[in-house]
């Protein structure tokens, strides 16, 4: 695992955590590697909190695929320190819309369940 500062940071201390194994998507990594990616990300976040950067919070971000804004075709985790009035917005117009109906949620959950491995294979449950 390698961690380094982003060359186009959205806030001071914005760090990338990159697996040394190449895959384009996080979902293509071996689960032990993706778990280690998150562990290293939290260690970086803790180091930022202990540093003199005075971060008030932290965002952990992964973009998978072009529609999600992935610009580099290598799985990686952004650790973004947050500061009051830092100007970085995670904004979605959908959050301002009325929530979906129970029926829409149930339909979506059923579709996701249909895409999961069988529960006896250790997969998650979706409700």
Number of C-alpha atoms within 10 A of each C-alpha: 13 11 18 12 14 17 9 7 13 16 17 17 20 21 24 23 21 20 21 12 12 14 15 16 16 21 11 12 17 12 11 8 16 19 12 14 23 16 12 19 23 15 12 19 23 12 12 22 16 11 11 8 14 13 19 10 13 18 12 15 12 16 17 19 15 10 8 9 10 16 11 12 13 16 25 29 21 21 26 24 23 21 16 9 7 11 10 12 8 6 8 8 6 8 8 8 8 7 10 9 9 9 9 11 13 14 12 14 15 13 12 13 17 11 9 13 12 12 10 7 8 8 11 11 12 13 9
